[in-house]
């Protein structure tokens, strides 16, 4: 395995002075090491991968130094526009090192949402004409990184390292995340289920959907929620479509802070359409917990003011079951859209499972519930 400290030192020696991106589980050890070693001005976790490409460009333009941009391969979708229309050799020709976690690699077991993306990732990089190398646990990390950096400096354009599972040795972060509330996300979801009855639920990607699925199993209830297992950041827009398509049934959008931050432009669109049957529940632990617990900036944001500015009709906040029970009736007696921010702690069960049905099965179950 490649040790994050050795890899980081080589990056710094090659004049990589800035690190940015969106965390990925395959890169969690490297991201944690970078965060522990860098100052706030040297490392920025962005809302989405396109932001990170633009940040890397700006840093190079002003300093002459290089930036490393990390992401999961699913994040290439957010990065393609700035990579092709800004950083590309035929436009501004801006060098940067892309470090990409290869989820869904063919032959490696993974979740359904990663299968196609994993299969087409090498082809995407080839289509983008970005030189890349594949980094794994048996690679000579020093030689491979040196080669990539040489290509980057010679071409003055983006290059990539495609990182396989378990390429980096484990690393434990030195700074534990600050607990924002005593209750866990699973406890918050359980309390929410107690309140929402037969309402339609659209749930964000990551551990929230996994926990919601298991809560239904534990209660012996039919699966009826739409589990947005991919497409991070698009849960709110999906829920808006559901609310507009079925205006006579209440729709609960269960979202995460990282998801909301990734595509915050959805909020004013929701506010402008004013769906009276939509409740937007924000699970806020200020962390990208599903991919390693790296921090977001959601702990320093005033979502009450944001919701109001975006046109939401009402905002409420809860940080335990009692305050949720107190806030919920007020939401039900108001025309939406409403936002309910649930401040939660980080952490999840070690034995947390995954949805056992296929995405197609999940879709059909939700359709039955929505069209009943």
FENMOJO-V992915 format. One record per residue. BURIAL is 1 if it has 9 or more other C-alpha atoms within 8 Angstrom, else 0. D_CENTER is the distance of its C-alpha to the mean C-alpha in Angstrom with 2 decimals. Layout:
BEGIN
burial:d_center
BURIAL:D_CENTER
BURIAL:D_CENTER
END
This chain:
BEGIN
burial:d_center
1:25.70
1:24.78
1:24.80
1:22.12
0:24.95
0:27.06
1:24.35
1:23.49
0:27.20
1:27.77
1:25.08
1:26.73
0:30.13
0:29.18
0:28.50
1:24.69
1:24.47
1:20.95
1:17.49
1:14.23
1:10.82
1:7.14
1:7.52
1:8.27
1:10.50
1:13.40
1:13.42
1:12.98
1:16.72
1:17.01
1:14.25
1:15.98
1:19.31
1:18.49
1:17.34
1:20.54
0:22.75
1:21.68
0:22.61
0:20.40
0:21.79
1:21.09
1:17.38
1:14.72
1:10.97
1:10.14
1:8.27
1:7.90
1:9.82
1:12.92
1:13.31
1:13.48
1:16.16
1:18.10
1:18.05
1:19.34
1:21.99
0:23.17
1:23.52
1:25.62
0:27.71
0:28.78
0:29.15
0:30.02
1:27.74
1:24.79
1:21.06
1:18.66
1:15.22
1:12.77
1:9.92
1:9.27
1:11.85
1:9.83
1:8.91
1:12.69
0:12.73
1:11.50
1:13.81
1:16.87
1:18.47
1:18.80
1:19.66
1:22.41
0:23.66
1:23.57
1:23.32
1:25.26
1:28.81
0:30.35
1:28.92
0:28.40
1:28.11
1:25.78
1:25.17
1:21.94
1:20.67
1:17.52
1:16.25
1:14.29
1:13.34
1:15.22
1:13.67
1:16.23
1:19.12
0:22.30
0:24.25
0:21.46
0:20.46
0:16.86
0:15.15
0:16.34
0:13.32
1:13.53
1:17.31
0:18.06
1:15.42
1:16.81
1:20.29
0:20.08
1:18.16
0:21.50
0:23.04
0:20.43
1:21.08
1:24.76
0:24.69
0:23.08
0:25.92
1:23.77
1:25.63
1:23.68
1:24.57
0:23.21
1:22.76
1:23.37
1:24.96
0:28.42
1:27.89
0:29.93
1:27.00
0:29.42
0:31.17
1:28.15
1:26.39
0:29.74
0:30.17
1:26.82
1:27.58
0:31.08
1:29.91
1:27.61
1:30.53
0:33.03
0:31.19
1:29.50
1:26.52
1:23.04
1:23.08
1:20.54
1:20.32
1:18.77
1:18.08
1:19.04
1:18.18
1:20.10
1:21.11
1:20.57
1:22.61
0:21.08
1:20.80
0:20.59
1:19.25
0:22.21
0:20.62
0:19.49
1:17.05
0:19.17
1:19.49
0:19.27
1:21.04
1:23.09
1:21.63
1:18.73
1:16.03
1:18.25
0:21.26
1:19.74
1:18.89
1:22.44
1:23.98
1:22.18
0:23.54
0:26.93
0:26.87
0:25.56
0:28.07
0:27.97
1:25.40
1:22.88
1:19.35
1:16.21
1:13.34
1:9.56
1:7.84
0:8.04
0:11.03
1:11.92
1:13.11
1:14.79
1:16.58
1:17.62
1:19.06
1:20.98
1:22.29
1:23.79
1:25.37
0:26.78
0:28.33
0:29.80
0:28.20
0:27.55
1:24.01
1:23.51
1:19.91
1:17.56
1:14.61
1:11.86
1:10.81
0:9.30
0:8.57
1:5.22
1:6.92
1:10.23
1:11.18
1:13.46
1:15.24
1:15.81
1:17.26
1:19.36
0:20.81
1:21.69
1:23.33
0:25.31
0:26.37
0:27.62
1:28.78
0:30.97
1:28.36
1:25.93
1:22.23
1:19.73
1:16.11
1:14.13
1:10.89
1:8.63
1:8.84
1:5.38
1:5.49
1:9.01
1:8.81
1:7.06
1:10.17
0:12.62
0:15.43
1:15.22
1:16.78
1:20.11
1:20.44
1:20.27
1:22.72
0:24.99
0:25.34
1:26.01
1:25.41
0:27.57
1:26.11
1:22.42
1:21.05
1:17.49
1:16.52
1:13.93
1:13.15
1:12.99
1:13.10
1:11.83
1:9.65
1:6.49
1:9.03
0:8.09
1:8.00
1:10.86
1:10.94
1:10.57
1:11.36
1:10.07
0:13.03
1:12.98
0:16.04
0:18.15
0:17.54
0:20.13
0:18.44
0:21.97
0:23.07
0:20.04
1:20.60
1:24.28
0:23.95
1:21.83
1:24.58
1:23.43
1:26.68
1:25.92
1:23.63
1:23.96
1:22.46
1:22.96
1:22.42
1:24.48
1:26.04
0:29.11
1:27.48
1:25.37
1:28.68
0:30.23
1:27.63
1:27.13
0:30.63
0:30.32
1:27.31
0:29.25
0:32.24
1:30.57
1:29.71
1:26.03
1:23.49
1:22.83
1:19.95
1:19.94
1:17.95
1:18.00
1:17.84
1:17.09
1:17.30
1:15.12
0:16.26
0:16.78
0:19.66
0:20.30
0:21.60
0:18.72
0:19.09
0:17.34
0:18.54
0:21.85
0:22.34
0:21.16
0:18.83
0:22.17
0:23.70
1:20.94
1:21.41
0:25.15
1:25.07
1:23.13
0:25.57
1:28.44
1:27.23
0:26.54
0:29.86
0:32.06
END
